[in-house]
Amino acid sequence: MKFLKYLTVLILISNFNFLNANSEDNLENRITKNLRCLICQGQSVYDSDSEFANSLKIIVNRKLEEGLTEKAIYNFLEKEYGQWILYDPGFSKNTYFLWLLPILLFVIGGAIIFKLFIFRKN
């Protein structure tokens, strides 16, 4: 029984150390996974190995070392390369349709399904 308690404590401590050690690395990975490689169509900067992607990885790393936040890095890159570089663009006048289309399709689909069930019962 004591062995099980010690094993549990050991596992918890090792997990906390692992999470602590990789917190900045995880932020860098999260940022590069949300950036679109402009050379490799359909790949993120994280997945790509092009020169452009490698240079963006270096830029993101330097910006993190300078102390910039995730949002500040996105703003910098968006200003440099345009909004298309972001896989998850913010809600703005240029992206209303992108954000509202799934909701609109859900409402229209729900209305069609609701109408079909009402007319089938009658």
C-alpha positions as CSV (number, residue, x, y, z in Angstrom):
1,M,0.0,0.0,0.0
2,K,2.9,2.4,0.8
3,F,4.4,1.5,-2.5
4,L,1.3,2.7,-4.4
5,K,1.3,6.0,-2.5
6,Y,5.0,6.6,-3.2
7,L,4.5,5.7,-6.9
8,T,1.5,8.1,-7.2
9,V,3.5,11.0,-5.6
10,L,6.5,10.2,-7.9
11,I,4.3,10.3,-11.0
12,L,2.7,13.6,-9.9
13,I,6.0,15.3,-9.3
14,S,7.5,14.1,-12.6
15,N,4.4,15.4,-14.5
16,F,4.6,18.9,-12.8
17,N,8.3,19.1,-13.6
18,F,7.7,18.2,-17.2
19,L,4.9,20.8,-17.6
20,N,7.0,23.5,-16.0
21,A,10.1,22.8,-18.2
22,N,8.1,22.9,-21.4
23,S,5.8,25.8,-20.8
24,E,7.6,28.3,-23.1
25,D,8.3,25.6,-25.7
26,N,4.6,24.8,-25.7
27,L,3.8,28.4,-26.3
28,E,6.2,28.6,-29.2
29,N,4.7,25.4,-30.7
30,R,1.2,26.7,-30.2
31,I,2.0,29.9,-32.0
32,T,3.8,28.2,-34.9
33,K,0.9,25.7,-35.3
34,N,-1.5,28.7,-35.7
35,L,0.6,30.3,-38.5
36,R,0.2,29.3,-42.1
37,C,3.3,28.7,-44.2
38,L,3.0,31.0,-47.2
39,I,5.3,28.7,-49.3
40,C,3.7,25.3,-48.5
41,Q,0.0,25.6,-49.2
42,G,-2.0,24.0,-46.5
43,Q,0.7,23.4,-43.9
44,S,1.4,25.2,-40.7
45,V,4.8,26.8,-39.9
46,Y,5.2,24.1,-37.3
47,D,4.8,21.3,-39.8
48,S,6.7,22.9,-42.7
49,D,10.4,22.7,-43.2
50,S,10.7,25.5,-45.8
51,E,13.1,28.4,-45.4
52,F,10.2,30.7,-44.8
53,A,8.8,28.5,-42.0
54,N,12.3,28.1,-40.4
55,S,12.8,31.9,-40.5
56,L,9.3,32.4,-38.9
57,K,10.2,29.9,-36.2
58,I,13.3,31.9,-35.4
59,I,11.3,35.2,-35.4
60,V,8.7,33.7,-33.0
61,N,11.5,32.4,-30.7
62,R,13.2,35.8,-30.6
63,K,9.9,37.6,-30.0
64,L,9.2,35.3,-27.1
65,E,12.7,35.9,-25.7
66,E,12.0,39.7,-25.9
67,G,9.0,39.1,-23.7
68,L,6.2,39.7,-26.2
69,T,2.9,38.0,-25.6
70,E,1.2,35.6,-27.9
71,K,-1.3,38.2,-29.1
72,A,1.5,40.8,-29.7
73,I,3.4,38.2,-31.8
74,Y,0.2,37.5,-33.8
75,N,-0.3,41.3,-34.3
76,F,3.3,41.8,-35.5
77,L,3.1,38.9,-38.0
78,E,-0.3,40.0,-39.2
79,K,1.0,43.5,-39.8
80,E,4.0,42.0,-41.7
81,Y,2.3,39.3,-43.8
82,G,-1.4,40.1,-43.7
83,Q,-4.3,38.3,-42.0
84,W,-4.0,35.3,-44.2
85,I,-1.0,34.0,-42.2
86,L,-3.2,33.2,-39.2
87,Y,-5.2,30.0,-39.2
88,D,-7.4,31.4,-36.5
89,P,-8.1,35.0,-37.5
90,G,-9.8,37.3,-35.0
91,F,-13.4,38.6,-35.3
92,S,-13.2,41.7,-37.6
93,K,-15.1,43.3,-40.4
94,N,-13.2,41.1,-42.9
95,T,-14.0,37.9,-41.1
96,Y,-17.7,38.3,-40.2
97,F,-18.8,35.9,-42.9
98,L,-16.1,33.3,-41.9
99,W,-17.3,33.3,-38.2
100,L,-21.1,33.6,-38.9
101,L,-21.4,31.0,-41.7
102,P,-21.3,27.9,-39.4
103,I,-24.0,29.4,-37.2
104,L,-26.1,30.4,-40.2
105,L,-25.7,26.9,-41.6
106,F,-26.7,25.3,-38.3
107,V,-29.8,27.5,-38.0
108,I,-30.9,26.8,-41.6
109,G,-30.2,23.1,-41.2
110,G,-32.1,23.0,-37.9
111,A,-35.1,24.8,-39.5
112,I,-35.1,22.3,-42.5
113,I,-35.0,19.3,-40.1
114,F,-37.7,20.8,-37.9
115,K,-39.9,21.5,-40.8
116,L,-39.5,17.9,-42.2
117,F,-40.4,16.4,-38.9
118,I,-43.5,18.6,-38.4
119,F,-44.8,17.8,-41.9
120,R,-44.2,14.1,-41.6
121,K,-46.2,13.8,-38.4
122,N,-49.3,15.5,-40.0
